[in-house]
């Protein structure tokens, strides 16, 4: 089995604003966690994986496993490999754009979506449902809008304009604000709303306001052709596009939308996501202690602690929800495993990606795979992901600390 890790000695990024490289002993420290991934590849849960772990401002693990496909002559995955993030695009790009616009006073969470996207109120309906005018930006972010989870819109249309019209049209399946249903449709509409508020496309806004300032140089929508050989394929599509999907978004709806959409389309390395996670952890703190004044200024110019807290806090309604605004939080059971604190937030992606952040313990875990190769029926990652997270947390001592805290509460 092929795997690789970068050498900290040759790492060009500085500790500020990047997490400081400190993974010289990662093979020993995370042997059990790495073993989970090696075993998963052998059992064909996915052919490729790349991971990054940050803890207390340091990048304590950065490693790649496997090959692009199950063929023995396929490209070896490296820590520079770039993955289709699928729905991890929702928090990293779309929600970040919403947070920035909110912080600047340009976005009102409680405004009806129909006031920004009037097509939503009447699209495709002979008898307008008055409830559609009650759906707010807040509800779209919290997945409580009443919109359906997913529709294969790409089978009904041929152009971006046609797909957007179809996305505006699905009937509500519940009264707005009364039920949680994770909705790609909702985030497609949210992406349109944010672009209209900003008068700029999602990809350009995020590149200028977030990815560029944070030095996330291998994060992009519609990755350039030069990146293709660094991107593991995600599908052997024989029913819609009739080609190997590599270097282009796996999600078919996002593909028809031109590769830039509110629900999917972003590509990144595990290291770039570790940088993003490090930034969020630092942004959530009122002061950075040892960090430089420049770093404090940069992170608070992009996001203030109170903004991040608002968006990453678990919603109080509808009852039983685990959703925050654009993010998820640990539930029981959870794909995050057993040891992330209640203050944690994260998200999963259909292609086998995930990012979980624990601001209380100052740590993050990025796991990127292409579990949809060669086709998406394989869901073995649902068993692999929590085992990997638990093993990483055990190695960091978080599991023992949580058990100790629980024992103290029981005394």
N, C-alpha and C positions, 0 to 999 in steps of 0.2 A: 504494500500500500504506500502511496506517495503522500508526503506531507512536507510542509516547510514552515519556517518561522524566520522573521527578520532579525538581524543582529542589532542590538541596541547601540553597539559601538559605532555603527555606520548610519544610525538614524539621524536625519537632517533636521527634524523638527525640534524646537526648543520646548522647554517645560511650560512656557507661558506664551500663548494661551492653550497650548496643547498639553495633554496629560504626559507627565514625564516618563520616558521609557524605563521600565524596571522589570523586564521579563527574562533576565538571564537564567533564572532557576525555574522557569515555568514548567518544564517537563517533569521535574520532581514535585513541584508544588501542586500541579493540577493533573497528576498522572491518572487518577480515577476518572476525572471529567473527560480527559482526552481519550481514555479507554472507551467511554460511552460512545463517542463519535466514531472511533475506529471500528467498534463492533457494529454500529449502525450502518456504516458503509459496507462492511462485509455482508450484512444481512439485507442490503439493498434498500435501505430506507431513503437514501439519496446517494448520488455518486460524489458530490462535491460539498465541501464545507469550509467556511472561514470564520474565525471567531476573534473577538477582542473583549478583554475584561479590564475595567478601570476600578481602582480602589484608592480612596484618599488622595486623589490627585495624581495617581500614577497609573501608567498602562502596564498592568502586571501580567497580561497574557495577550499574545498576538500570534496566531498560528493558523495554518491552512492544512486541510486533509483531503486526500483522494484525488480523483481526476475529473475532468469536465463531464465525461460520460463513463459508462461501465466498460468501455473498450480499453484493453490494456495499453494501446498506443495513443490514447487520448491525452490531451494536454494536462499536465500536472497543475493542480491548483496551487497558487501562491498567495501570500498575504496582500499582493497587489491585484488579485483577481477582483473583478467588479461584478456585483450581483443585481439582478432585477429585484427590487425591494417589495414589489406588489403593494399590499395595503399598508406596509410600514411608511409608504409615501404619505398616507393620511396625516399622521402626527408630525413627521419630519418636515414636510413641505406645507401642506394645506393648512394644518392647524397652526404651524409657526407663522404663516402669513396672516392668519386670523388674529393671533396674539399681537403681532406687531401693529396691525391696523387698529385693533382695539386699544392698545396702549397709546396710540397717536390720536385717539378720539375720533377716528374715522368709521368705526364699526360699533353699532349698537346691537348687543346680543339679543335684545328683546324685540327688534324690529321685525315685522312680518316679511318673509322672503318674497312675497308677491310685490312688495313695494320696490324691490330691487330687480326682481325677475318677474315682471307682470305676466309673462307667458305661463308661469306656473299656475296661476289662478284659474285659467280657462283652457289650457292646452288639451286638445283632443276630447273635450267633454261636451256632450250635447246639453246636459243639465249641470251647470256649475255647482260644485260641492262647496258650500260656504265655509266648511271647515278648512279648506285650503288656505284661506286668508288668515287663519290662526297660526299657521306653521311659522316659527321664528328661526333665526340663525342659531340661537341657543339649542333648539330642538334638533336641528340638523347635526350640530356638533355632538350632541348627547345621544343621537340615534333614537330619539323619542318622537319623531315627526309624524309617525303613522304611515310613512312610505314603506313599500315592500323592500325586502332585502336585496334582491338581485333579479334582473331580467336579461335574457339573451337578446338585447336590443340589436346587436350586430347582425343578427339573422334577418332583421326586418328592413334594414336601411343600407345605404351605400356611402353616404357622405357624413361629414361632421355635423352639418346643419340638421340633417335628417335625424341623426342619433340624438342630438340635444333636444329636438322637438319631441322625440319619443321618450326621452328621460323626464321631460316636464309633464308627461301625460298620465302615468300610472295612477289609478284610483288609490285613495288612502285605504289602508287595511285596518286602521284603528283611529280613534279620536286623537288628535294631536296632544302630546304630553301625558298620555295615559298608559303607554306600553313601550317597552324597549325592544326594538328589532334592528339589529346591526344592518345598515343600509348603504350599499354602494351607490344606489340611485340618489340617496340624500347627499352624498359627498360629491357626486357629479354636479348636482345643482349648486351645492355650496361653492365649488370651484368657480362656477360661472359667476355667482354673486360676488365673490372676492375679487375676481378680475374686473368686474364692473365698478366696484368701489374704488379699487386702486387705479383703474384705467390702464392696466398693464397685465400681461399674461403671467400666469402662475410661475412658469419657469424663469422668466426674466426677473421678476420681483424677487424670488428666492435666491437667485444667483447674486444679485446686487446687494440685497439686504442681509443675507444669512450665509450662504455657502462661501461667497468670496471673502467677507470679513473674517470668517472662521478658518479660512485656509483649507476648506474641504474641496481640494482640487480634483478629486476623482468622484465627484457627485454631480449628476446631471440627468435631465430628461433627454430623450433622444440622443444617446451617447454617440460621439463622432465615430466614423468608420474606423479610425485608427485604434479605437478601444476594443473593437470586435473580438480580436484574438485573446483579449483578457477577460472576456465575459463568458461564463459557462452557459450552454444552451438550456432552455427551460421546457421545450416541448418539441415533439415531432408531430406537427400539426398537419393531419391528413384530411381534415374535414372543412376547414375555413380558409386558411391562407395557403395550405398545401406546400409547406416548406418547413425546414428546421428553423425554430425560433431562437435566434442567437443575436444579441446586440439590439434587439427591439423588444418592446413590451409584450409580455405573455398575455396579459388581459386583453381579450378581443374587443370589448367596448372601448377601452383606452386606445387601442390600435386605430379604430375607426375615427376616434377623436384626434388623431394625429400624434399620439404618444404623450401628450400633455393633458392630464385630467386630474380632477380633485381627488379621485379615489385610488389611482395607481399611475405608474409610469416612471418613477424615480429609480435611478441606478446609483450604487455606491459601493465602496470598499468597507470592510469591517472597521478598519482604522478610522475612516472618515466618520462613521457612526459613533465610534468611541470618542472622537473629538466633539461631536455634537452632544453626546451624553455628558461629557465633562463640562461643556459650556452650560448646559441646563442645571447641572448640580451647582456650579459656581454662581449662576444667575439667581438661583434660589436662596443664596446666602446674602445677608445684609452687608457683610464685609468679608473680605477674602483672607484676612490675616496676613500670610506671607506673600500673597500675590501682589503684583505691582499695581500702582495707581492706574497705569494705562490699561491693564487687564480689567480692573474694576470698572473703569469708564466704559470700555468696549462692551462688556457684557450687560451693563445696566442701560447703555444706550439702545441695545437691541431688545432686551427684556428686563423688566424690573421684577423683583421678588414677588410682589403682590399680584402681578399679571400671571406669572407662572403658577402661583398657588391657586389662583382662581380656576385656571384651565386644567390643572392636574388633580384637583380634589374630587373625590368620588361624589357624584350627584346624590342628592337626598331623595329625589323622586325621578321617575316612577318607583314604586316600592320594589326593593330587591335588585335594583340596578347595580352593576359594577362599573358603569361607564363614568368617565370624566368628560370634559369637553375636548373631543378629538383623541383622547387617550382612553385606555382601559386601566383598571386597577385589579389587584389580586382578588380572586374569589376562592371558593372552596368546592371542588378542586379547581386548580388553576394551572394553565400551561407555564406559568412562571415558577411552578414548584411550590414547596412548602415553607420557604424561609424568607421570602421578601416581606418587608414590613408593610403595615397597613398604609403607610405614606407613599408607597411605591406606585409607579405608573409605567405602562409599557404598551406594546402593540404587537400583533402578529401579522404576517404576510402570507398570502396564498401559495407563493412559490417555495415556502419553507423558511421564511425569514422571521426574525423577531428582535426586538430591542426592549429590555427591561431596565429601569432605573430606580434605585433606592436612595433618595436624598438623605434619609435618616442615617443610613450606614455609609453614605458617600461612595456608592459603587454602581457599576452598570455592567450588563452582560449583553453583548451582541452576538447573535448566531445567524449566519447567512448560509443557506443551502439552495440547491435546485431540486427539491424533492419532486417536482412535477415532471422531471425527465424520466423516461420518455413520454409518459402520460400521467394525468393528474389523479388517477384512482388510488394510488399508493398513499395512505395516510399514516404510515408507521411513525412519522415524525411526532405524532401526538403522544406517543409513549417515550420517545427519545428526548424531546425538548425538556420536560420537567425533570427527568433524571439528570440531564446535563446541568441544568440550573442548580439542582440540589447538590450535585457533586462540587460545582464551583463554589457555592455558598459554604459548604463544609470545609473546603480548602481555605477559604478566607476567614473561617472561624465564625461566620455569621450564624450558622446553624446552631453551634454550641451556645452562642450568646442568646439566641432566641429561646432555646430550651431552658437556659438558666433563668431568663426573665419570666418564663411561664411558671417555673418551679417556685420562684420567689412570690408570685402572685397567689399561688395555691397554698402557701404557708400561712 
